[in-house]
């Protein structure tokens, strides 16, 4: 990642963090967001004890809004629903209460309108801010500082003659180069995770908690045909009674009647009303038909009704004979048709429905008898009425085959965001370059190519490059490692290629050395006295 990309991503994260902080900054610290941890049962079933309500100021408040205010009577924050407006004051009531609140707050006295609800978020917030949690965090921080300070003192003793570094308490914490490099990589990944969690959290907060789904309900229509009649006891009808399924010999049978029972059932069935009747007709194979009458309409009670119609075989045969006489021949086989007319409507789980038509029952006519159908299912015509129902349900998501409610998804994303932010802050702090230490900054920034060595022997040819970035470019050119050696002369970074060593040395400015004493002053020796030389004649 180049410098421009790093700057852009850092700016985006900072902008997002600042925007979130501004939006969710609590009232206690000068913000506009109020956090209420719910307790009691006054707002059940929508709210339970331990839920966290996030409230924001609104330009206007309406009946139906959930708001919070400070009750002067109870001396505490109360979150209830607006049920009426009395002048410039609001009338409030808990969803689970049978009475109205005694307080009548004005718009200026309201702390805000419900923005989001976090199930059991209040318990989580209480756990995070509890004394034992804060004490644990403090212990971890003190442990890190104490351990790092011990390591620093041990390294100072090993240095022996070197004077201790002058650093702040925060800068005193020291980690090895591999640890810091790995922490830097972790910080990048966790920062990306935190950014994604923040975006996902914002999207989840923007989504409504509920959604409307359409599901199909099935209203069952169960029907049953039956017929009865009487006859003189004899060989054909020993008991003199005719039951459903028996052949009907028209010469012997009297008082023949067909009944039809219709039952409508479904979960949540309500307001079922209507009538059931039977229409009777005769038809021939050539397509001719004629009505023979109908039954009285029977009102539906408790989703059921039974209609009965009498059948006169002689009347049906006389109608067929007249038809044959008019056409001058035989119209073919004749049948008596019993058609149920079901006019039933109702409501199932709030959705209206109309009952379906029911198949007719047909008797075949011959010169001596009426032949009923041989299939038992014909006597039990059933139908299903598909009723689409819109219902408001909690929004959920499917993740790895598991249905996850939106409230649980929000809680998970919030937990991921908090953990990722903490990991990013911690690893970013561990992997940060030491302020003012150019060698350390170079090593951390290029940790993927740095190889610490205990000693460094140069080849026959040594090239001292002008700056550290030039050395990095050399390493990239040869696709090699940058050797790092910390010696008394400073931090040496080198790239070796065959017999040539490319080197850059950062002076060890962090170590204070005692300058050597100046050499003692030397006085010049006095010049010897000169004597005049004797003259020679």
C-alpha positions in Angstrom: 0.0 0.0 0.0 1.6 3.3 -1.1 1.5 6.5 1.0 -1.5 8.0 -0.9 -3.6 4.8 -0.4 -2.6 4.7 3.3 -3.5 8.3 3.8 -6.9 7.8 2.0 -7.8 4.8 4.1 -6.7 6.4 7.3 -8.7 9.5 6.4 -11.8 7.4 5.7 -11.5 5.5 8.9 -11.0 8.7 10.9 -13.9 10.4 9.1 -16.2 7.4 9.8 -15.1 7.2 13.4 -15.6 10.9 14.0 -19.1 10.8 12.3 -20.1 7.8 14.5 -18.7 9.5 17.6 -20.6 12.7 16.8 -23.8 10.9 16.1 -23.7 8.5 19.2 -22.0 11.0 21.6 -23.9 10.7 24.9 -25.8 13.7 26.4 -23.7 13.3 29.6 -20.6 14.3 27.6 -22.2 17.1 25.6 -23.7 15.1 22.8 -27.4 14.6 21.8 -27.9 10.9 22.1 -29.6 9.4 25.2 -29.0 5.8 26.3 -31.6 4.2 28.5 -31.2 0.7 30.0 -34.7 -0.6 30.4 -36.1 -2.5 33.4 -39.5 -3.6 34.6 -42.4 -4.8 32.5 -44.1 -1.6 31.5 -43.0 -1.8 27.9 -43.4 -5.6 27.3 -43.5 -7.4 25.0 -41.5 -4.9 22.9 -38.9 -4.3 25.6 -37.5 -6.5 28.2 -35.4 -5.8 31.3 -31.8 -5.3 30.2 -32.5 -3.9 26.7 -30.7 -0.8 25.6 -32.7 2.0 24.0 -30.9 4.6 21.9 -32.9 7.9 21.6 -32.2 10.9 19.5 -33.9 14.4 19.5 -36.7 14.9 16.9 -38.0 18.0 15.3 -41.6 16.9 16.2 -43.2 14.1 18.2 -46.4 12.3 17.3 -48.8 9.8 18.8 -47.2 6.4 18.7 -43.7 7.5 19.2 -41.6 5.9 22.0 -39.9 8.7 23.9 -38.1 9.2 27.2 -38.3 11.9 29.7 -37.2 12.6 33.3 -40.1 12.0 35.6 -40.3 14.5 38.4 -42.7 12.2 40.3 -40.5 9.1 40.1 -37.2 11.0 40.0 -35.9 8.8 37.2 -35.9 8.4 33.4 -39.0 6.9 32.0 -39.4 5.6 28.4 -43.1 5.2 27.4 -45.2 5.7 24.3 -47.1 8.8 23.4 -50.8 8.0 23.3 -52.4 11.5 23.2 -51.6 15.2 23.0 -53.0 17.6 25.6 -52.3 21.1 24.3 -48.6 21.5 24.3 -48.1 18.5 26.6 -47.9 14.8 25.8 -49.9 12.0 27.4 -47.8 8.8 27.8 -48.4 5.2 28.7 -46.4 2.0 28.9 -47.4 -0.6 26.4 -48.1 -3.1 29.2 -49.7 -0.6 31.5 -53.5 -0.1 32.1 -53.0 3.5 33.3 -51.6 6.7 32.0 -48.4 8.4 33.3 -49.0 11.2 35.8 -46.3 13.3 34.2 -47.3 15.5 31.2 -43.9 16.5 29.6 -43.6 19.1 26.9 -41.5 18.7 23.8 -38.6 20.5 25.4 -38.7 18.1 28.3 -38.5 15.0 26.1 -35.0 13.4 26.0 -35.6 12.1 22.5 -37.4 9.6 20.3 -36.5 5.9 20.1 -33.9 5.5 17.3 -32.7 1.9 17.8 -33.2 -0.9 20.3 -30.4 -3.3 21.2 -31.7 -6.4 23.0 -29.8 -7.0 26.2 -27.5 -4.1 25.3 -28.0 -2.6 28.7 -26.7 -5.6 30.4 -23.6 -5.6 28.1 -23.0 -1.9 28.8 -23.3 -2.4 32.5 -20.9 -5.3 32.3 -18.3 -3.2 30.3 -18.5 -0.3 32.7 -18.6 -2.3 35.9 -15.8 -1.8 38.4 -14.4 -5.2 37.9 -14.2 -4.8 34.1 -12.5 -1.4 34.5 -10.1 -2.9 37.1 -9.2 -5.8 34.8 -8.4 -3.3 32.0 -6.3 -1.2 34.3 -4.5 -4.4 35.5 -3.7 -5.4 31.9 -2.4 -1.9 31.1 -0.2 -1.8 34.3 1.0 -5.3 33.6 2.1 -4.3 30.1 3.9 -1.2 31.4 5.5 -3.0 34.2 6.8 -5.9 32.1 8.1 -3.5 29.4 9.8 -1.4 32.1 11.5 -4.5 33.5 12.8 -5.5 30.1 14.1 -1.9 29.5 16.0 -1.9 32.8 17.5 -5.4 32.0 18.7 -4.1 28.6 20.1 -1.1 30.2 22.2 -3.2 32.6 23.5 -5.2 29.6 24.5 -2.0 27.8 26.9 -1.3 30.7 28.7 1.9 30.0 26.0 3.5 28.0 23.8 6.1 29.6 20.1 5.3 29.8 17.8 6.7 27.1 15.7 9.6 27.9 12.1 8.5 27.1 8.6 9.2 28.3 6.8 6.4 30.3 4.7 5.5 27.2 7.8 5.3 25.0 9.4 3.1 27.6 7.4 0.1 26.4 9.5 -1.9 24.0 8.8 -4.9 21.8 11.0 -6.9 19.5 11.1 -6.0 15.8 9.3 -9.2 14.7 6.6 -8.7 17.2 6.1 -5.1 16.1 6.1 -6.1 12.5 3.5 -8.8 13.1 1.5 -6.4 15.2 1.5 -3.9 12.3 0.1 -6.5 10.0 -2.5 -7.5 12.5 -3.5 -3.8 12.9 -4.0 -3.5 9.2 -6.3 -6.6 9.0 -8.2 -5.7 12.2 -8.6 -2.1 11.0 -10.2 -3.4 7.8 -12.4 -5.7 9.8 -13.4 -2.8 12.0 -14.2 -0.7 9.0 -16.4 -3.4 7.5 -18.1 -4.0 10.8 -18.8 -0.3 11.1 -20.3 -0.2 7.6 -22.3 -3.3 8.3 -23.5 -1.9 11.6 -24.6 1.3 10.0 -26.5 -0.7 7.3 -28.1 -2.9 10.0 -29.1 0.2 12.1 -30.6 1.8 9.0 -32.7 -1.3 8.3 -36.1 -1.6 10.0 -36.3 -4.2 12.7 -39.4 -5.8 11.2 -40.4 -6.7 7.6 -43.6 -7.8 5.9 -43.7 -11.3 4.6 -46.4 -13.1 2.7 -47.2 -16.6 3.6 -49.9 -18.9 2.3 -52.5 -20.4 4.6 -54.6 -23.4 3.6 -58.3 -23.4 4.4 -59.6 -26.9 4.2 -63.0 -27.7 2.7 -64.1 -31.2 3.6 -67.3 -32.5 2.0 -69.3 -35.7 2.4 -72.2 -37.0 0.2 -74.7 -39.5 1.6 -78.0 -40.8 0.5 -80.9 -42.6 2.2 -84.2 -44.2 1.3 -86.8 -46.7 2.4 -88.2 -49.8 0.8 -90.5 -52.7 1.7 -88.4 -55.4 3.5 -87.6 -58.3 1.3 -84.9 -60.2 -0.5 -83.4 -57.0 -2.0 -83.6 -54.8 1.1 -83.9 -57.1 4.1 -84.1 -54.3 6.7 -86.1 -51.9 4.5 -83.4 -49.3 4.8 -81.1 -47.9 2.0 -77.6 -46.7 3.0 -74.9 -44.9 1.0 -73.3 -47.3 -1.4 -76.3 -49.6 -1.9 -77.8 -49.9 -5.4 -81.0 -47.9 -5.8 -83.8 -49.9 -7.5 -86.3 -47.3 -8.5 -89.3 -49.6 -8.4 -88.7 -50.6 -4.7 -87.3 -47.4 -3.2 -89.3 -44.6 -1.7 -88.3 -41.3 0.0 -84.8 -41.2 -1.8 -82.8 -38.2 -0.6 -79.2 -37.0 -1.0 -77.4 -34.9 1.6 -74.1 -33.0 1.5 -72.1 -31.8 4.5 -69.5 -29.1 4.1 -67.0 -28.3 6.8 -64.5 -25.4 6.6 -61.5 -25.4 8.9 -58.2 -23.6 9.4 -56.0 -22.3 12.2 -57.2 -18.8 13.2 -60.5 -19.1 11.3 -63.0 -16.4 12.0 -66.2 -14.7 10.8 -67.2 -17.7 8.6 -70.7 -17.1 7.1 -72.7 -18.2 4.0 -75.0 -20.9 2.8 -74.9 -24.3 1.2 -77.6 -25.8 -1.1 -77.9 -28.6 -3.6 -79.0 -28.2 -7.2 -80.6 -31.3 -8.9 -80.6 -31.9 -12.7 -81.0 -34.7 -15.3 -78.7 -35.0 -18.4 -78.3 -37.3 -21.3 -75.4 -38.4 -23.4 -76.3 -36.1 -26.3 -75.6 -33.0 -24.1 -79.2 -32.2 -23.1 -80.0 -31.4 -19.4 -82.9 -30.1 -17.4 -83.2 -28.9 -13.8 -85.2 -31.0 -11.4 -85.2 -28.6 -8.5 -83.0 -27.6 -5.6 -82.8 -27.8 -1.8 -83.4 -25.0 0.7 -80.2 -23.0 1.5 -78.7 -23.9 4.8 -76.7 -21.3 6.8 -73.2 -22.1 7.9 -72.8 -22.4 11.7 -69.3 -22.9 13.2 -67.9 -23.5 9.8 -70.3 -26.4 8.9 -73.6 -26.8 7.0 -75.5 -29.8 5.7 -78.0 -29.5 2.8 -80.5 -32.2 1.7 -82.4 -32.6 -1.6 -85.1 -35.3 -2.4 -84.7 -37.3 -5.7 -87.7 -38.5 -7.6 -86.5 -41.1 -10.2 -89.9 -41.1 -11.9 -89.8 -37.4 -12.5 -86.3 -37.6 -14.0 -87.4 -40.6 -16.3 -90.4 -38.7 -17.4 -88.3 -35.7 -18.4 -85.9 -38.0 -20.4 -88.9 -39.7 -22.1 -90.3 -36.3 -23.2 -86.8 -35.4 -24.6 -86.6 -38.7 -26.6 -90.1 -38.1 -27.9 -89.3 -34.7 -29.1 -86.1 -35.7 -30.9 -87.7 -38.9 -32.3 -85.1 -41.3 -30.9 -83.0 -42.3 -27.9 -80.7 -39.6 -26.5 -78.5 -42.3 -24.9 -77.7 -43.0 -21.3 -79.1 -40.6 -18.7 -77.7 -39.4 -15.4 -79.0 -37.6 -12.3 -76.6 -34.9 -11.2 -76.4 -33.5 -7.6 -74.4 -30.3 -7.6 -73.4 -28.6 -4.3 -73.6 -24.8 -4.3 -71.2 -23.6 -1.6 -71.4 -19.8 -1.0 -69.1 -19.4 2.1 -66.8 -16.6 3.0 -64.7 -16.0 6.0 -61.5 -14.6 7.6 -58.4 -16.6 8.5 -55.7 -14.8 10.5 -57.0 -11.4 9.3 -57.2 -12.4 5.6 -60.5 -12.9 3.8 -61.3 -15.9 1.7 -64.1 -17.5 -0.5 -64.7 -21.2 -0.5 -64.0 -23.2 -3.7 -66.6 -25.0 -5.9 -67.2 -28.6 -5.0 -67.5 -31.5 -7.6 -71.0 -32.9 -8.2 -72.2 -36.4 -7.5 -73.6 -38.3 -10.5 -76.1 -41.3 -10.5 -76.3 -43.3 -13.8 -79.9 -44.2 -14.8 -81.0 -47.5 -16.3 -84.5 -48.9 -16.7 -84.5 -50.5 -13.3 -82.0 -48.6 -11.0 -79.9 -45.6 -10.2 -76.2 -46.6 -10.1 -74.1 -44.6 -7.6 -70.3 -44.0 -8.3 -68.1 -46.9 -7.3 -65.2 -44.7 -6.0 -65.3 -43.8 -2.3 -63.4 -40.6 -3.0 -66.3 -39.3 -5.1 -68.4 -39.2 -1.9 -65.8 -37.2 -0.1 -64.9 -34.2 -2.3 -62.2 -32.2 -0.5 -60.6 -28.9 -1.6 -57.9 -26.4 -0.3 -58.3 -22.7 -0.5 -54.9 -20.9 -0.7 -55.1 -17.6 1.3 -52.1 -15.2 1.1 -51.5 -13.5 4.4 -49.2 -10.5 5.0 -47.6 -10.5 8.4 -45.1 -8.3 10.2 -42.2 -10.5 11.4 -38.7 -9.8 12.8 -36.2 -9.3 10.1 -33.6 -12.0 9.9 -30.7 -13.1 7.8 -29.5 -16.5 6.7 -25.8 -17.1 7.6 -24.3 -20.5 6.9 -27.8 -22.1 7.0 -28.7 -20.4 10.3 -31.5 -17.9 10.5 -30.1 -14.9 12.4 -32.5 -12.3 13.8 -31.5 -8.7 13.0 -31.2 -7.8 16.7 -28.7 -10.7 17.1 -26.9 -9.6 13.9 -26.6 -6.1 15.3 -25.2 -7.4 18.6 -22.7 -9.6 16.8 -21.5 -6.8 14.5 -21.2 -4.4 17.5 -19.1 -7.0 19.3 -16.9 -7.5 16.2 -16.5 -3.8 15.9 -15.5 -3.3 19.5 -13.1 -6.2 19.5 -11.6 -5.2 16.1 -11.2 -1.6 17.3 -9.5 -2.6 20.5 -7.2 -5.0 18.6 -6.4 -2.3 16.0 -5.6 0.2 18.7 -3.5 -2.2 20.7 -1.5 -3.7 17.8 -1.2 -0.3 16.2 0.3 1.0 19.4 2.7 -2.0 19.6 3.8 -1.7 16.0 4.2 2.1 15.9 7.7 3.5 15.1 9.5 5.2 17.9 9.1 8.9 17.6 12.3 10.6 16.3 14.1 7.3 15.6 14.6 7.2 11.9 16.2 3.8 12.0 13.3 2.3 13.9 10.8 3.9 11.6 12.6 2.5 8.5 12.8 -1.0 10.1 9.1 -1.1 11.0 7.9 0.3 7.7 9.9 -2.4 5.8 9.6 -5.2 8.3 8.8 -7.8 5.6 12.3 -7.4 4.2 14.3 -6.9 7.4 16.5 -9.7 8.7 18.2 -9.0 12.0 21.8 -10.3 12.2 24.2 -10.6 15.0 27.2 -9.5 12.8 27.7 -8.1 9.4 30.7 -8.7 7.2 30.9 -6.7 4.1 32.3 -7.9 0.8 35.3 -6.5 -1.1 33.1 -3.7 -2.5 31.0 -1.5 -0.3 28.7 1.1 -1.6 27.3 3.6 0.9 23.9 4.8 -0.5 22.7 8.3 0.1 19.5 7.5 2.1 17.5 4.6 3.5 14.9 4.8 0.7 17.6 4.2 -1.9 18.6 1.1 0.0 15.0 -0.1 0.0 14.9 0.3 -3.8 18.1 -1.7 -4.1 16.5 -4.5 -2.1 13.5 -4.4 -4.3 15.6 -4.4 -7.4 17.5 -7.6 -6.3 14.4 -9.0 -4.5 16.6 -9.6 -1.5 16.5 -9.0 2.2 17.8 -6.0 4.1 20.3 -7.1 6.8 20.0 -5.2 10.0 22.8 -4.9 12.6 22.8 -2.8 15.7 26.4 -1.9 16.6 28.1 0.7 18.6 28.6 2.9 15.5 24.8 2.9 14.9 22.1 1.0 13.1 23.5 -0.5 9.9 21.2 -1.7 7.1 22.8 -3.5 4.2 21.9 -5.4 1.0 24.4 -7.8 -0.3 24.7 -8.8 -4.0 27.6 -11.1 -4.9 30.7 -9.3 -3.9 29.1 -5.9 -3.5 27.5 -4.6 -0.2 25.1 -1.7 -0.4 25.0 0.0 3.0 23.3 2.8 4.9 24.1 3.6 8.5 21.8 5.5 10.9 23.9 7.1 13.6 22.9 5.9 17.1 21.6 9.3 18.3 19.7 7.7 21.1 22.9 6.7 23.0 24.6 9.5 24.9 28.4 9.0 25.0 30.8 10.9 27.2 33.1 13.0 25.0 36.8 12.2 25.5 38.7 14.7 27.7 40.7 17.4 25.8 44.4 16.8 25.6 46.6 18.5 28.3 48.1 21.8 27.4 51.9 21.6 26.6 54.0 24.6 27.4 56.9 25.4 24.9 60.4 24.9 26.3 62.4 28.1 26.9 64.9 28.9 24.2 68.6 28.3 25.4 70.7 31.5 26.0 73.0 32.3 23.0 76.6 33.1 23.6 78.6 35.1 21.1 81.0 33.0 19.2 84.7 33.9 19.6 86.2 35.7 16.7 89.2 34.1 15.1 91.8 36.4 13.8 
